[in-house]
Amino acid sequence: MISFLSILRRKKTNKLHVVVDEIKSALQDLALPEKAAFFPRFFKAGKGEYAEGDIFIGVTVPDQRKIVKEYWQRISLPEIAELLSSKIHEHRHCALLMLVNKFEKAKSEKDKNDIVRFYLKHKKFVNNWDLVDNSAYKILGRHAFETENEDLLRSLAAEENMWSKRMAIVATMFYVKKGTFELLKELALYNLHHPHDLMHKANGWLLREMGNKNEAELFSFLKTNYHTMPRTTLRYAIEKMNEELRQDFLKGRI
């Protein structure tokens, strides 16, 4: 015999899926077969740049943002967790865009802290460069900078998981935009010789942004470390320098 309590629990569980199902249905309506065929090649420009087994239905980011605008205030953190556990890339990406909105519009420090804890608890689902790059900077970077919690990013950089390392690098961009570079240099050196080329790109990209803010800082850092850098990191780091200086670094003449 089914108890009244079990019926209540079932109704509660079904309610959790209502918004999630609406979002999935709305995304499916916007799906484009030609994009679904293209996205896997785009996201796998290098080995392992998205989670193996991911499914792409072909919804562009502008179309996803239409869904986000409609649902981010209505969706709860448990419902975002439900979307994040999906194998479909666009479901997870849309969930993270809504989480970023919630963080940026949060009115209290408690709400912000709850979102950061939620993000870290579910970070195993943030497992490709697209998902990391569209969430870590705006959530972890801002949080770490505003709360002066650099140890959060250091601990992520020290993890074995590559995406955690990538989160630390991307989040440190918030520091770079504010013109502070010490954490950047520390984390860039920490994973300078990571075996994956994706980390070389991330380190080089971050160093390049430092150079955009202050070329003298980048020049000083490179003079000490460029001989031991992977070529990919070096090429990305010096991309915006004048051609003569670039060639001096590439040919070891500094």
MIDOMI-281845 format. One line per 8 residues: number of its first residue (from 0); their letters; for each residue x, y, z of N, C-alpha, C, O. Coordinates in nm, 3 decimals. Layout:
BEGIN
NUM) a) X,Y,Z,X,Y,Z,X,Y,Z,X,Y,Z; ...;
//
This chain:
BEGIN
0) misflsil) 0.085,-0.120,0.000,0.000,0.000,0.000,0.089,0.126,0.000,0.186,0.134,0.076; 0.057,0.222,-0.085,0.137,0.343,-0.097,0.096,0.441,0.013,-0.022,0.473,0.027; 0.194,0.488,0.090,0.164,0.580,0.200,0.147,0.722,0.146,0.194,0.757,0.038; 0.077,0.803,0.228,0.058,0.944,0.192,0.192,1.016,0.183,0.211,1.101,0.097; 0.286,0.980,0.274,0.418,1.043,0.276,0.494,1.015,0.147,0.561,1.104,0.095; 0.483,0.892,0.096,0.554,0.859,-0.028,0.497,0.936,-0.146,0.570,0.973,-0.238; 0.365,0.962,-0.145,0.302,1.041,-0.252,0.355,1.184,-0.249,0.385,1.242,-0.353; 0.366,1.240,-0.127,0.419,1.375,-0.113,0.563,1.383,-0.165,0.600,1.478,-0.234;
8) rrkktnkl) 0.643,1.283,-0.130,0.782,1.280,-0.176,0.789,1.274,-0.329,0.871,1.341,-0.390; 0.702,1.193,-0.389,0.702,1.178,-0.534,0.664,1.311,-0.599,0.723,1.350,-0.700; 0.562,1.380,-0.542,0.523,1.509,-0.597,0.636,1.609,-0.590,0.658,1.687,-0.683; 0.710,1.606,-0.476,0.823,1.696,-0.460,0.931,1.667,-0.564,0.988,1.759,-0.623; 0.958,1.538,-0.587,1.058,1.497,-0.685,1.016,1.538,-0.825,1.097,1.587,-0.903; 0.888,1.516,-0.858,0.839,1.552,-0.991,0.847,1.703,-1.014,0.877,1.748,-1.124; 0.820,1.780,-0.907,0.826,1.926,-0.918,0.968,1.971,-0.954,0.985,2.066,-1.029; 1.069,1.900,-0.900,1.208,1.933,-0.928,1.237,1.925,-1.077,1.319,2.000,-1.129;
16) hvvvdeik) 1.169,1.834,-1.146,1.198,1.810,-1.287,1.121,1.904,-1.380,1.153,1.910,-1.499; 1.021,1.977,-1.329,0.936,2.057,-1.418,1.019,2.162,-1.492,1.015,2.166,-1.615; 1.093,2.246,-1.419,1.172,2.352,-1.482,1.282,2.292,-1.569,1.308,2.340,-1.679; 1.346,2.187,-1.518,1.453,2.121,-1.593,1.399,2.068,-1.726,1.462,2.087,-1.830; 1.285,2.003,-1.722,1.225,1.949,-1.845,1.187,2.060,-1.942,1.201,2.045,-2.063; 1.138,2.173,-1.888,1.104,2.287,-1.974,1.228,2.339,-2.045,1.225,2.368,-2.165; 1.336,2.350,-1.972,1.461,2.403,-2.030,1.515,2.307,-2.135,1.558,2.349,-2.243; 1.514,2.178,-2.103,1.562,2.079,-2.201,1.478,2.083,-2.327,1.531,2.073,-2.438;
24) salqdlal) 1.347,2.097,-2.310,1.257,2.101,-2.426,1.282,2.227,-2.508,1.283,2.223,-2.632; 1.303,2.341,-2.438,1.328,2.467,-2.509,1.460,2.461,-2.586,1.469,2.512,-2.698; 1.561,2.399,-2.527,1.690,2.384,-2.595,1.676,2.293,-2.717,1.734,2.319,-2.822; 1.598,2.186,-2.701,1.578,2.095,-2.813,1.509,2.165,-2.930,1.539,2.137,-3.046; 1.417,2.255,-2.899,1.348,2.329,-3.005,1.443,2.420,-3.082,1.419,2.452,-3.199; 1.552,2.462,-3.016,1.650,2.552,-3.079,1.767,2.477,-3.143,1.854,2.539,-3.204; 1.767,2.345,-3.129,1.879,2.264,-3.179,1.887,2.267,-3.331,1.785,2.264,-3.400; 2.010,2.272,-3.381,2.036,2.275,-3.525,2.122,2.154,-3.562,2.234,2.142,-3.513;
32) pekaaffp) 2.072,2.066,-3.648,2.149,1.944,-3.684,2.288,1.975,-3.738,2.383,1.904,-3.708; 2.300,2.082,-3.819,2.431,2.113,-3.877,2.530,2.156,-3.769,2.650,2.127,-3.780; 2.482,2.225,-3.666,2.569,2.263,-3.555,2.605,2.141,-3.470,2.717,2.130,-3.421; 2.510,2.052,-3.453,2.535,1.930,-3.375,2.648,1.848,-3.437,2.724,1.783,-3.365; 2.658,1.851,-3.569,2.764,1.779,-3.638,2.897,1.854,-3.629,3.004,1.792,-3.630; 2.890,1.987,-3.621,3.012,2.069,-3.621,3.076,2.080,-3.483,3.199,2.075,-3.471; 2.995,2.095,-3.379,3.047,2.124,-3.246,3.150,2.023,-3.194,3.251,2.064,-3.137; 3.129,1.891,-3.212,3.231,1.798,-3.161,3.369,1.822,-3.220,3.470,1.808,-3.151;
40) rffkagkg) 3.374,1.859,-3.349,3.504,1.888,-3.410,3.563,2.018,-3.354,3.683,2.029,-3.333; 3.476,2.115,-3.330,3.521,2.244,-3.277,3.577,2.228,-3.135,3.683,2.281,-3.103; 3.504,2.155,-3.052,3.545,2.141,-2.912,3.660,2.044,-2.894,3.719,2.038,-2.786; 3.691,1.968,-2.996,3.804,1.875,-2.987,3.916,1.920,-3.080,3.974,1.840,-3.153; 3.943,2.051,-3.075,4.052,2.105,-3.156,4.186,2.050,-3.110,4.281,2.046,-3.187; 4.193,2.007,-2.985,4.311,1.941,-2.930,4.266,1.819,-2.854,4.147,1.806,-2.824; 4.356,1.730,-2.823,4.317,1.604,-2.759,4.256,1.629,-2.621,4.311,1.701,-2.538; 4.140,1.568,-2.600,4.080,1.571,-2.467,4.022,1.704,-2.424,4.007,1.728,-2.304;
48) eyaegdif) 3.987,1.792,-2.518,3.940,1.923,-2.479,3.793,1.926,-2.442,3.743,2.030,-2.398; 3.723,1.818,-2.458,3.591,1.806,-2.397,3.574,1.663,-2.347,3.649,1.574,-2.387; 3.476,1.643,-2.261,3.460,1.512,-2.199,3.421,1.407,-2.303,3.327,1.427,-2.380; 3.493,1.298,-2.304,3.459,1.190,-2.395,3.317,1.142,-2.366,3.279,1.125,-2.251; 3.242,1.121,-2.472,3.104,1.075,-2.454,3.002,1.186,-2.449,2.882,1.160,-2.444; 3.049,1.312,-2.452,2.955,1.424,-2.456,2.868,1.417,-2.581,2.913,1.375,-2.688; 2.746,1.459,-2.565,2.652,1.466,-2.677,2.626,1.614,-2.706,2.608,1.694,-2.614; 2.626,1.649,-2.834,2.597,1.787,-2.874,2.467,1.787,-2.956,2.451,1.708,-3.049;
56) igvtvpdq) 2.374,1.876,-2.919,2.249,1.885,-2.995,2.250,2.006,-3.089,2.161,2.019,-3.172; 2.351,2.093,-3.076,2.367,2.202,-3.171,2.291,2.329,-3.139,2.225,2.385,-3.227; 2.298,2.375,-3.013,2.233,2.501,-2.975,2.342,2.606,-2.955,2.433,2.587,-2.874; 2.333,2.716,-3.029,2.436,2.820,-3.020,2.427,2.893,-2.886,2.324,2.889,-2.819; 2.537,2.958,-2.847,2.539,3.032,-2.720,2.436,3.147,-2.719,2.369,3.165,-2.618; 2.422,3.225,-2.828,2.316,3.328,-2.825,2.178,3.270,-2.799,2.098,3.330,-2.727; 2.149,3.153,-2.856,2.019,3.090,-2.830,2.010,3.041,-2.686,1.904,3.048,-2.624; 2.121,2.991,-2.634,2.121,2.948,-2.494,2.092,3.067,-2.402,2.022,3.053,-2.302;
64) rkivkeyw) 2.148,3.181,-2.437,2.128,3.299,-2.351,1.981,3.342,-2.346,1.937,3.401,-2.247; 1.907,3.314,-2.451,1.762,3.342,-2.448,1.695,3.257,-2.341,1.608,3.305,-2.268; 1.736,3.131,-2.332,1.681,3.042,-2.228,1.723,3.089,-2.090,1.642,3.093,-1.997; 1.850,3.126,-2.078,1.903,3.172,-1.950,1.825,3.294,-1.901,1.788,3.302,-1.783; 1.801,3.388,-1.990,1.729,3.510,-1.953,1.590,3.479,-1.898,1.542,3.547,-1.807; 1.528,3.378,-1.953,1.392,3.343,-1.911,1.388,3.264,-1.780,1.294,3.278,-1.702; 1.492,3.181,-1.756,1.481,3.085,-1.647,1.573,3.106,-1.527,1.552,3.044,-1.424; 1.676,3.193,-1.537,1.777,3.193,-1.431,1.720,3.230,-1.294,1.769,3.182,-1.192;
72) qrislpei) 1.616,3.315,-1.290,1.558,3.352,-1.161,1.467,3.242,-1.107,1.451,3.229,-0.985; 1.407,3.164,-1.196,1.313,3.061,-1.154,1.381,2.932,-1.110,1.328,2.859,-1.027; 1.499,2.905,-1.166,1.562,2.776,-1.141,1.633,2.775,-1.006,1.693,2.875,-0.966; 1.626,2.663,-0.938,1.691,2.649,-0.807,1.826,2.578,-0.824,1.855,2.523,-0.930; 1.907,2.580,-0.720,2.037,2.512,-0.726,2.020,2.361,-0.747,2.095,2.303,-0.825; 1.924,2.294,-0.680,1.906,2.151,-0.709,1.869,2.125,-0.854,1.909,2.023,-0.911; 1.792,2.216,-0.915,1.755,2.200,-1.056,1.876,2.224,-1.147,1.890,2.157,-1.250; 1.961,2.318,-1.109,2.085,2.339,-1.184,2.173,2.215,-1.175,2.237,2.176,-1.273;
80) aellsski) 2.175,2.153,-1.058,2.252,2.028,-1.041,2.200,1.920,-1.133,2.277,1.842,-1.188; 2.069,1.915,-1.149,2.007,1.817,-1.239,2.052,1.839,-1.383,2.083,1.744,-1.454; 2.055,1.965,-1.426,2.101,1.997,-1.562,2.250,1.967,-1.578,2.292,1.917,-1.682; 2.327,1.997,-1.475,2.472,1.976,-1.483,2.511,1.830,-1.498,2.617,1.799,-1.552; 2.426,1.741,-1.450,2.458,1.599,-1.456,2.426,1.538,-1.594,2.450,1.419,-1.617; 2.372,1.619,-1.684,2.337,1.570,-1.817,2.461,1.541,-1.900,2.564,1.604,-1.882; 2.450,1.446,-1.991,2.557,1.417,-2.085,2.557,1.515,-2.202,2.654,1.520,-2.279; 2.450,1.592,-2.216,2.439,1.685,-2.328,2.511,1.815,-2.293,2.482,1.878,-2.192;
88) hehrhcal) 2.605,1.852,-2.377,2.692,1.968,-2.350,2.611,2.095,-2.328,2.637,2.169,-2.233; 2.514,2.120,-2.413,2.438,2.244,-2.403,2.357,2.252,-2.274,2.335,2.362,-2.222; 2.314,2.139,-2.220,2.244,2.140,-2.091,2.337,2.191,-1.983,2.300,2.276,-1.902; 2.459,2.139,-1.982,2.555,2.178,-1.878,2.599,2.323,-1.895,2.613,2.397,-1.797; 2.620,2.362,-2.019,2.663,2.500,-2.045,2.555,2.599,-2.003,2.584,2.702,-1.942; 2.432,2.569,-2.036,2.319,2.654,-2.000,2.305,2.663,-1.847,2.278,2.770,-1.792; 2.323,2.550,-1.780,2.317,2.547,-1.634,2.422,2.640,-1.573,2.393,2.712,-1.477; 2.542,2.637,-1.628,2.650,2.721,-1.574,2.625,2.869,-1.603,2.656,2.954,-1.520;
96) lmlvnkfe) 2.570,2.899,-1.720,2.536,3.038,-1.750,2.433,3.091,-1.649,2.442,3.206,-1.605; 2.337,3.008,-1.612,2.237,3.049,-1.513,2.299,3.063,-1.375,2.262,3.152,-1.298; 2.394,2.976,-1.343,2.463,2.985,-1.214,2.544,3.114,-1.206,2.547,3.178,-1.101; 2.610,3.150,-1.315,2.685,3.277,-1.319,2.590,3.394,-1.296,2.621,3.485,-1.219; 2.474,3.392,-1.362,2.376,3.498,-1.341,2.335,3.509,-1.195,2.325,3.618,-1.140; 2.310,3.394,-1.134,2.270,3.393,-0.993,2.380,3.453,-0.906,2.352,3.529,-0.813; 2.505,3.418,-0.936,2.616,3.470,-0.857,2.629,3.621,-0.875,2.645,3.694,-0.777; 2.621,3.668,-0.998,2.638,3.811,-1.025,2.524,3.894,-0.968,2.544,4.011,-0.934;
104) kaksekdk) 2.406,3.836,-0.956,2.289,3.911,-0.906,2.261,3.882,-0.758,2.166,3.936,-0.701; 2.343,3.797,-0.695,2.321,3.763,-0.554,2.329,3.889,-0.467,2.417,3.973,-0.486; 2.238,3.900,-0.372,2.230,4.020,-0.289,2.304,4.008,-0.157,2.326,4.109,-0.090; 2.342,3.890,-0.118,2.411,3.873,0.010,2.536,3.788,-0.007,2.548,3.710,-0.102; 2.630,3.804,0.085,2.752,3.723,0.083,2.719,3.576,0.105,2.784,3.488,0.050; 2.617,3.550,0.186,2.577,3.411,0.209,2.534,3.345,0.079,2.574,3.233,0.050; 2.453,3.415,0.000,2.408,3.360,-0.129,2.527,3.333,-0.220,2.533,3.229,-0.286; 2.621,3.427,-0.224,2.740,3.409,-0.307,2.822,3.289,-0.260,2.866,3.206,-0.340;
112) ndivrfyl) 2.840,3.280,-0.129,2.917,3.168,-0.075,2.849,3.034,-0.103,2.916,2.935,-0.130; 2.716,3.031,-0.095,2.641,2.909,-0.126,2.665,2.866,-0.271,2.680,2.748,-0.301; 2.668,2.964,-0.361,2.689,2.934,-0.503,2.830,2.883,-0.527,2.851,2.790,-0.605; 2.928,2.944,-0.461,3.068,2.898,-0.475,3.081,2.755,-0.423,3.144,2.671,-0.487; 3.022,2.728,-0.308,3.027,2.591,-0.253,2.959,2.493,-0.348,3.008,2.381,-0.369; 2.846,2.534,-0.405,2.775,2.450,-0.501,2.863,2.422,-0.623,2.873,2.308,-0.668; 2.927,2.525,-0.675,3.014,2.512,-0.792,3.127,2.412,-0.765,3.154,2.324,-0.847; 3.192,2.427,-0.650,3.304,2.338,-0.617,3.256,2.195,-0.592,3.325,2.099,-0.626;
120) khkkfvnn) 3.139,2.182,-0.532,3.083,2.049,-0.507,3.052,1.975,-0.637,3.064,1.853,-0.643; 3.014,2.049,-0.741,2.973,1.989,-0.868,3.076,2.009,-0.979,3.044,1.994,-1.097; 3.199,2.042,-0.942,3.297,2.077,-1.044,3.337,1.959,-1.133,3.396,1.979,-1.239; 3.305,1.837,-1.092,3.335,1.721,-1.178,3.257,1.728,-1.310,3.294,1.665,-1.408; 3.147,1.806,-1.311,3.068,1.820,-1.434,3.117,1.938,-1.520,3.073,1.955,-1.634; 3.209,2.017,-1.464,3.267,2.130,-1.539,3.396,2.079,-1.600,3.505,2.109,-1.552; 3.382,1.999,-1.707,3.495,1.916,-1.750,3.531,1.934,-1.897,3.568,1.837,-1.965; 3.520,2.056,-1.946,3.584,2.087,-2.074,3.614,2.236,-2.077,3.562,2.313,-1.996;
128) wdlvdnsa) 3.698,2.278,-2.172,3.747,2.417,-2.169,3.634,2.518,-2.185,3.641,2.626,-2.127; 3.531,2.484,-2.261,3.420,2.577,-2.282,3.346,2.602,-2.151,3.315,2.716,-2.117; 3.317,2.495,-2.077,3.245,2.509,-1.950,3.329,2.582,-1.847,3.279,2.669,-1.776; 3.457,2.547,-1.838,3.547,2.613,-1.743,3.559,2.763,-1.774,3.543,2.847,-1.686; 3.586,2.793,-1.902,3.615,2.932,-1.938,3.495,3.023,-1.922,3.511,3.143,-1.903; 3.374,2.968,-1.929,3.254,3.050,-1.917,3.198,3.056,-1.775,3.090,3.112,-1.753; 3.270,2.999,-1.679,3.217,3.001,-1.542,3.323,3.033,-1.437,3.294,3.107,-1.344; 3.443,2.979,-1.450,3.544,2.993,-1.343,3.584,3.138,-1.320,3.597,3.181,-1.206;
136) ykilgrha) 3.604,3.213,-1.427,3.644,3.353,-1.414,3.539,3.433,-1.336,3.572,3.507,-1.244; 3.413,3.416,-1.375,3.307,3.500,-1.319,3.264,3.457,-1.179,3.215,3.540,-1.102; 3.281,3.330,-1.146,3.241,3.284,-1.013,3.363,3.274,-0.921,3.371,3.346,-0.822; 3.457,3.186,-0.953,3.570,3.163,-0.863,3.666,3.282,-0.862,3.716,3.319,-0.756; 3.691,3.341,-0.980,3.783,3.453,-0.985,3.736,3.571,-0.903,3.811,3.626,-0.822; 3.611,3.611,-0.925,3.556,3.725,-0.851,3.550,3.694,-0.702,3.586,3.778,-0.619; 3.505,3.572,-0.667,3.493,3.534,-0.527,3.630,3.537,-0.458,3.644,3.594,-0.350; 3.730,3.475,-0.520,3.863,3.468,-0.459,3.922,3.608,-0.442,3.985,3.638,-0.340;
144) fetenedl) 3.902,3.693,-0.541,3.957,3.829,-0.536,3.886,3.912,-0.429,3.951,3.979,-0.349; 3.753,3.906,-0.427,3.678,3.991,-0.335,3.691,3.946,-0.191,3.682,4.028,-0.099; 3.713,3.817,-0.169,3.727,3.766,-0.032,3.873,3.746,0.007,3.902,3.699,0.117; 3.965,3.783,-0.084,4.110,3.766,-0.062,4.144,3.621,-0.027,4.224,3.594,0.062; 4.081,3.531,-0.100,4.099,3.388,-0.075,4.181,3.324,-0.188,4.129,3.242,-0.264; 4.306,3.363,-0.199,4.391,3.309,-0.305,4.419,3.160,-0.285,4.449,3.089,-0.381; 4.410,3.114,-0.160,4.437,2.972,-0.134,4.338,2.880,-0.205,4.372,2.766,-0.237; 4.217,2.929,-0.231,4.119,2.851,-0.306,4.175,2.817,-0.444,4.164,2.703,-0.489;
152) lrslaaee) 4.235,2.915,-0.511,4.287,2.893,-0.645,4.416,2.811,-0.640,4.442,2.730,-0.730; 4.497,2.832,-0.536,4.618,2.750,-0.521,4.583,2.603,-0.504,4.648,2.515,-0.560; 4.478,2.577,-0.425,4.440,2.437,-0.400,4.386,2.372,-0.527,4.410,2.254,-0.551; 4.313,2.447,-0.609,4.264,2.394,-0.736,4.381,2.365,-0.830,4.382,2.262,-0.898; 4.479,2.455,-0.834,4.596,2.436,-0.920,4.677,2.314,-0.879,4.746,2.254,-0.961; 4.670,2.277,-0.752,4.747,2.163,-0.701,4.679,2.029,-0.723,4.741,1.925,-0.704; 4.551,2.031,-0.764,4.480,1.905,-0.786,4.533,1.833,-0.910,4.590,1.895,-1.000; 4.512,1.703,-0.914,4.558,1.624,-1.029,4.469,1.646,-1.152,4.515,1.636,-1.266;
160) nmwskrma) 4.343,1.674,-1.127,4.248,1.691,-1.237,4.282,1.814,-1.321,4.297,1.923,-1.267; 4.295,1.797,-1.452,4.335,1.906,-1.538,4.234,2.020,-1.538,4.272,2.136,-1.548; 4.105,1.987,-1.527,4.004,2.092,-1.535,4.006,2.177,-1.409,3.975,2.296,-1.414; 4.042,2.119,-1.296,4.060,2.200,-1.174,4.176,2.297,-1.191,4.168,2.413,-1.150; 4.283,2.249,-1.252,4.397,2.337,-1.280,4.356,2.449,-1.375,4.393,2.564,-1.356; 4.279,2.412,-1.476,4.233,2.512,-1.573,4.145,2.616,-1.503,4.153,2.735,-1.532; 4.058,2.570,-1.409,3.975,2.663,-1.333,4.061,2.766,-1.261,4.030,2.885,-1.262; 4.169,2.719,-1.198,4.258,2.809,-1.124,4.320,2.913,-1.216,4.326,3.031,-1.183;
168) ivatmfyv) 4.365,2.867,-1.333,4.428,2.958,-1.430,4.327,3.062,-1.481,4.355,3.181,-1.485; 4.208,3.014,-1.519,4.106,3.105,-1.573,4.059,3.203,-1.466,4.041,3.321,-1.493; 4.037,3.153,-1.344,3.991,3.240,-1.236,4.094,3.348,-1.203,4.057,3.458,-1.164; 4.222,3.316,-1.219,4.327,3.413,-1.190,4.323,3.530,-1.288,4.380,3.636,-1.260; 4.256,3.512,-1.402,4.239,3.622,-1.497,4.171,3.742,-1.430,4.196,3.856,-1.469; 4.087,3.716,-1.331,4.022,3.827,-1.261,4.126,3.916,-1.195,4.113,4.038,-1.193; 4.231,3.853,-1.140,4.340,3.929,-1.080,4.415,4.010,-1.186,4.451,4.126,-1.164; 4.436,3.947,-1.301,4.508,4.014,-1.410,4.431,4.139,-1.455,4.491,4.244,-1.477;
176) kkgtfell) 4.300,4.126,-1.469,4.219,4.240,-1.512,4.228,4.355,-1.412,4.211,4.472,-1.449; 4.254,4.322,-1.285,4.269,4.426,-1.183,4.413,4.475,-1.173,4.442,4.566,-1.095; 4.502,4.415,-1.252,4.641,4.461,-1.255,4.730,4.404,-1.147,4.834,4.463,-1.116; 4.692,4.291,-1.089,4.777,4.224,-0.990,4.825,4.091,-1.047,4.745,4.012,-1.097; 4.957,4.067,-1.041,5.016,3.959,-1.120,5.087,3.850,-1.040,5.126,3.749,-1.098; 5.105,3.869,-0.909,5.187,3.773,-0.835,5.127,3.634,-0.834,5.198,3.536,-0.857; 4.996,3.622,-0.810,4.931,3.492,-0.810,4.940,3.428,-0.948,4.962,3.308,-0.960; 4.923,3.509,-1.051,4.934,3.461,-1.189,5.069,3.394,-1.211,5.075,3.281,-1.260;
184) kelalynl) 5.177,3.462,-1.175,5.311,3.409,-1.200,5.336,3.282,-1.120,5.400,3.189,-1.167; 5.283,3.281,-0.998,5.298,3.163,-0.913,5.229,3.041,-0.975,5.287,2.933,-0.981; 5.104,3.059,-1.019,5.028,2.946,-1.074,5.078,2.906,-1.212,5.077,2.788,-1.247; 5.121,3.005,-1.291,5.175,2.973,-1.423,5.300,2.886,-1.410,5.318,2.791,-1.485; 5.387,2.920,-1.313,5.508,2.840,-1.289,5.475,2.703,-1.231,5.542,2.604,-1.261; 5.372,2.698,-1.148,5.337,2.574,-1.079,5.305,2.462,-1.178,5.343,2.347,-1.157; 5.235,2.497,-1.286,5.194,2.396,-1.383,5.257,2.418,-1.521,5.201,2.381,-1.624; 5.375,2.480,-1.520,5.439,2.513,-1.646,5.470,2.390,-1.730,5.466,2.396,-1.853;
192) hhphdlmh) 5.499,2.279,-1.665,5.538,2.158,-1.739,5.434,2.047,-1.731,5.465,1.928,-1.739; 5.309,2.089,-1.715,5.200,1.992,-1.721,5.205,1.921,-1.857,5.232,1.986,-1.958; 5.179,1.789,-1.862,5.195,1.716,-1.988,5.094,1.750,-2.097,5.115,1.714,-2.213; 4.985,1.817,-2.064,4.881,1.841,-2.164,4.897,1.977,-2.229,4.917,2.078,-2.160; 4.889,1.981,-2.362,4.907,2.104,-2.437,4.801,2.209,-2.402,4.825,2.328,-2.415; 4.684,2.163,-2.358,4.579,2.257,-2.322,4.621,2.346,-2.205,4.584,2.463,-2.199; 4.700,2.290,-2.112,4.750,2.371,-2.002,4.858,2.467,-2.050,4.868,2.579,-1.999; 4.938,2.426,-2.147,5.039,2.516,-2.203,4.970,2.638,-2.264,5.015,2.751,-2.247;
200) kangwllr) 4.860,2.612,-2.337,4.784,2.722,-2.398,4.727,2.814,-2.291,4.734,2.936,-2.303; 4.671,2.756,-2.185,4.610,2.836,-2.079,4.714,2.923,-2.010,4.689,3.040,-1.984; 4.830,2.865,-1.980,4.936,2.942,-1.916,4.983,3.056,-2.006,5.000,3.169,-1.961; 5.004,3.025,-2.134,5.050,3.127,-2.227,4.948,3.238,-2.246,4.983,3.356,-2.254; 4.822,3.200,-2.253,4.712,3.296,-2.269,4.709,3.391,-2.149,4.692,3.512,-2.165; 4.724,3.334,-2.031,4.721,3.415,-1.909,4.840,3.511,-1.905,4.825,3.628,-1.869; 4.959,3.462,-1.941,5.077,3.548,-1.944,5.062,3.660,-2.048,5.103,3.773,-2.024; 5.004,3.626,-2.162,4.981,3.728,-2.265,4.893,3.840,-2.212,4.918,3.957,-2.240;
208) emgnknea) 4.790,3.803,-2.137,4.701,3.905,-2.080,4.774,3.993,-1.980,4.746,4.112,-1.969; 4.870,3.934,-1.906,4.953,4.014,-1.818,5.031,4.117,-1.900,5.042,4.233,-1.861; 5.085,4.073,-2.014,5.158,4.163,-2.101,5.072,4.274,-2.157,5.119,4.386,-2.177; 4.944,4.244,-2.183,4.852,4.347,-2.231,4.834,4.458,-2.128,4.816,4.575,-2.162; 4.839,4.418,-2.000,4.825,4.514,-1.892,4.957,4.587,-1.863,4.959,4.707,-1.839; 5.066,4.510,-1.866,5.196,4.567,-1.830,5.306,4.485,-1.898,5.347,4.381,-1.846; 5.352,4.532,-2.013,5.451,4.455,-2.090,5.582,4.437,-2.013,5.649,4.335,-2.028; 5.617,4.535,-1.931,5.741,4.524,-1.853,5.734,4.406,-1.755,5.834,4.337,-1.734;
216) elfsflkt) 5.616,4.382,-1.696,5.598,4.268,-1.604,5.619,4.137,-1.679,5.689,4.048,-1.632; 5.559,4.126,-1.797,5.573,4.004,-1.875,5.718,3.985,-1.920,5.771,3.874,-1.914; 5.782,4.092,-1.965,5.920,4.085,-2.011,6.011,4.036,-1.899,6.098,3.952,-1.920; 5.991,4.091,-1.780,6.073,4.051,-1.665,6.053,3.903,-1.631,6.149,3.831,-1.603; 5.927,3.859,-1.634,5.896,3.719,-1.605,5.958,3.625,-1.709,6.016,3.522,-1.675; 5.944,3.662,-1.835,5.994,3.578,-1.943,6.146,3.569,-1.944,6.201,3.462,-1.972; 6.213,3.679,-1.913,6.360,3.678,-1.912,6.413,3.570,-1.819,6.516,3.508,-1.845; 6.342,3.548,-1.710,6.386,3.449,-1.610,6.343,3.307,-1.647,6.414,3.211,-1.617;
224) nyhtmprt) 6.227,3.293,-1.713,6.166,3.160,-1.726,6.148,3.107,-1.868,6.114,2.989,-1.886; 6.169,3.190,-1.971,6.126,3.146,-2.103,6.208,3.029,-2.157,6.157,2.954,-2.241; 6.333,3.012,-2.112,6.415,2.902,-2.163,6.357,2.765,-2.125,6.379,2.666,-2.195; 6.284,2.761,-2.014,6.230,2.633,-1.966,6.082,2.614,-2.001,6.022,2.514,-1.962; 6.025,2.709,-2.074,5.882,2.699,-2.107,5.858,2.607,-2.225,5.941,2.600,-2.316; 5.745,2.535,-2.225,5.702,2.467,-2.348,5.683,2.572,-2.458,5.643,2.685,-2.431; 5.711,2.534,-2.581,5.701,2.630,-2.691,5.560,2.686,-2.706,5.542,2.803,-2.742; 5.460,2.604,-2.679,5.321,2.651,-2.691,5.295,2.765,-2.594,5.236,2.866,-2.631;
232) tlryaiek) 5.340,2.749,-2.470,5.323,2.855,-2.370,5.392,2.982,-2.414,5.336,3.091,-2.406; 5.515,2.968,-2.461,5.592,3.085,-2.504,5.524,3.156,-2.622,5.512,3.278,-2.623; 5.481,3.078,-2.721,5.419,3.140,-2.838,5.294,3.220,-2.801,5.273,3.331,-2.851; 5.211,3.163,-2.712,5.092,3.235,-2.670,5.129,3.359,-2.588,5.067,3.465,-2.603; 5.230,3.347,-2.502,5.266,3.457,-2.413,5.318,3.579,-2.490,5.290,3.692,-2.451; 5.392,3.556,-2.599,5.457,3.667,-2.670,5.379,3.711,-2.795,5.428,3.791,-2.875; 5.259,3.657,-2.810,5.181,3.679,-2.933,5.161,3.826,-2.966,5.160,3.864,-3.084; 5.143,3.911,-2.864,5.111,4.052,-2.887,5.235,4.142,-2.888,5.222,4.263,-2.903;
240) mneelrqd) 5.356,4.085,-2.871,5.478,4.166,-2.874,5.512,4.205,-3.017,5.463,4.145,-3.113; 5.598,4.306,-3.031,5.640,4.343,-3.166,5.724,4.229,-3.225,5.782,4.149,-3.152; 5.728,4.223,-3.357,5.786,4.108,-3.427,5.934,4.086,-3.392,5.977,3.972,-3.375; 6.009,4.192,-3.381,6.152,4.177,-3.351,6.173,4.113,-3.214,6.256,4.024,-3.198; 6.097,4.160,-3.115,6.108,4.105,-2.981,6.059,3.960,-2.977,6.118,3.876,-2.908; 5.953,3.932,-3.050,5.903,3.794,-3.057,6.011,3.701,-3.111,6.034,3.594,-3.055; 6.077,3.741,-3.217,6.181,3.657,-3.276,6.299,3.639,-3.182,6.361,3.533,-3.179; 6.331,3.744,-3.105,6.440,3.731,-3.008,6.408,3.624,-2.905,6.494,3.544,-2.868;
248) flkgri) 6.282,3.623,-2.857,6.243,3.519,-2.760,6.241,3.381,-2.826,6.293,3.284,-2.769; 6.181,3.371,-2.944,6.169,3.241,-3.009,6.304,3.181,-3.045,6.319,3.059,-3.045; 6.401,3.265,-3.074,6.533,3.216,-3.113,6.636,3.218,-3.000,6.755,3.196,-3.022; 6.586,3.247,-2.878,6.674,3.239,-2.761,6.779,3.348,-2.754,6.888,3.325,-2.703; 6.748,3.467,-2.805,6.849,3.573,-2.809,6.838,3.670,-2.692,6.915,3.765,-2.684; 6.741,3.647,-2.602,6.724,3.740,-2.489,6.831,3.712,-2.383,6.834,3.778,-2.280;
//
